[in-house]
Amino acid sequence: MGRVVLNHSTHIEGLIPVLQKLASNINIKTVTPAIISKARGRSSSLVIRVSVKTINGYKAIARKGQTAQEVFISTDLSKDELKKLLDVCKSG
């Protein structure tokens, strides 16, 4: 069971509950929301996309509206397994 590292004062609306569900999985070590930026285009609902592999896991991009936020996920899961887990956490 992992933990969510809250080291920023601002997060995308609705992101933290999803990350807490994700961190409750036994295969997740840490989940760290990082830098927030403005994105082109609009996303009406919260979308989390697994982006690139890092040394100890993956970087994901969370988007809602015109805001994007990087999320670093420390895990031993494969990219496909992490995508499926994120879909389950977001829907339920």
C-alpha positions in Angstrom: 0.0 0.0 0.0 1.4 3.3 -1.1 1.0 6.9 -0.1 0.1 10.2 -1.8 2.8 12.9 -1.4 1.0 16.3 -1.0 3.8 18.8 -1.4 1.9 21.4 -3.4 -1.0 23.6 -2.2 -2.9 23.4 -5.5 -4.2 20.4 -7.4 -6.6 19.8 -10.3 -10.1 19.5 -8.9 -11.1 15.9 -8.3 -7.5 14.5 -8.7 -6.6 13.8 -5.0 -9.5 11.3 -4.4 -8.5 9.3 -7.5 -4.8 9.3 -6.4 -5.7 8.2 -2.9 -7.7 5.2 -4.4 -4.7 4.5 -6.6 -2.3 4.6 -3.7 -4.4 2.1 -1.7 -3.3 -0.6 -4.2 -0.6 -2.9 -2.9 1.5 -2.5 -6.1 1.8 1.3 -5.7 4.6 2.8 -3.6 4.2 6.5 -3.9 2.0 8.9 -6.0 3.4 12.5 -6.3 1.3 15.2 -8.0 3.8 17.7 -9.4 3.9 20.9 -11.6 0.6 22.4 -12.9 0.6 24.0 -16.3 -1.9 25.5 -18.8 -2.7 23.1 -21.7 -4.1 23.8 -25.1 -7.6 22.6 -25.8 -10.2 21.6 -23.3 -11.0 18.4 -21.4 -14.5 18.5 -19.9 -13.8 15.7 -17.4 -10.7 14.6 -15.5 -8.4 12.6 -17.8 -5.3 10.8 -16.5 -3.0 9.5 -19.2 0.2 7.4 -18.5 3.0 9.2 -20.3 6.6 8.0 -20.0 8.6 5.5 -17.9 10.8 6.9 -15.2 13.5 5.2 -13.1 11.1 3.8 -10.5 7.7 4.0 -12.2 5.8 6.2 -14.6 4.9 9.8 -15.2 1.2 10.5 -15.9 -0.5 13.7 -17.1 -3.8 14.6 -15.4 -6.0 17.1 -17.4 -9.2 18.9 -16.7 -10.4 22.0 -18.5 -7.3 23.9 -19.7 -5.2 22.7 -16.7 -2.6 19.9 -16.8 -0.7 18.4 -13.9 2.2 15.9 -13.9 1.8 13.0 -11.6 4.7 10.7 -10.7 3.8 7.1 -9.8 6.3 4.8 -8.2 5.3 1.2 -9.0 6.6 -2.1 -10.4 3.4 -2.5 -12.6 3.7 -2.5 -16.4 2.3 0.4 -18.3 -0.8 -1.5 -19.4 -1.5 -2.7 -15.8 -1.2 0.8 -14.5 -3.6 2.2 -17.2 -6.2 -0.4 -16.2 -5.7 0.4 -12.5 -6.1 4.1 -13.2 -9.3 3.5 -15.2 -10.7 1.5 -12.3 -9.8 4.2 -9.7 -11.2 6.9 -11.8 -14.5 5.2 -12.5 -15.2 3.8 -9.1 
